[in-house]
């Protein structure tokens, strides 16, 4: 039972993440302000759902995040952005 639930949670998270990508593509391409606002509201609701499901997955140990970045790693990435490398 737990494995099926874990797979369903992972599949749902993957679907939500795909929706978020589509919203990210659509919003800047829309010239209609009302449509753009509606898409942003839908995206925000989608992000909230993703965060709630992510928290459930973490609580049940279905998802274990990567180790926290070291200060040196964070500093390196910041340098890449400020230098225009990325």
C-alpha positions, -999 to +999 in steps of 0.1 A: +000+000+000+027+025+010+046+019-023+015+026-044+009+058-024+045+069-028+043+063-066+010+083-068+025+112-048+056+112-071+034+111-102+012+139-090+042+161-081+057+155-116+023+165-131+021+196-110+057+205-119+048+202-156+018+225-151+040+250-135+064+249-165+035+255-189+023+285-168+058+299-169+057+297-207+022+311-211+022+340-187+049+362-204+034+354-239+000+367-231-008+402-241-043+401-226-040+415-190-071+397-177-058+364-191-024+370-177-038+377-143-060+346-144-029+325-154-010+339-125-038+330-101-039+295-115-001+292-112-002+304-076-028+279-067-008+252-085+023+262-065+004+260-033-008+225-042+028+215-051+041+228-018+014+210+003+020+177-015+058+182-012+054+186+026+033+155+028+059+136+008+087+148+031+066+139+063+061+103+050+098+101+038+086+096+002+110+124-007+143+131+008+158+164-004+194+168-014+219+179+012+220+216+019+245+236-001+276+247+017+284+284+021+312+279-005+287+264-031+263+292-025+290+318-029+302+302-061+268+302-077+262+338-067+295+347-084+285+329-116+253+350-117+270+383-109+297+377-135+271+370-161+284+334-166+249+320-163 
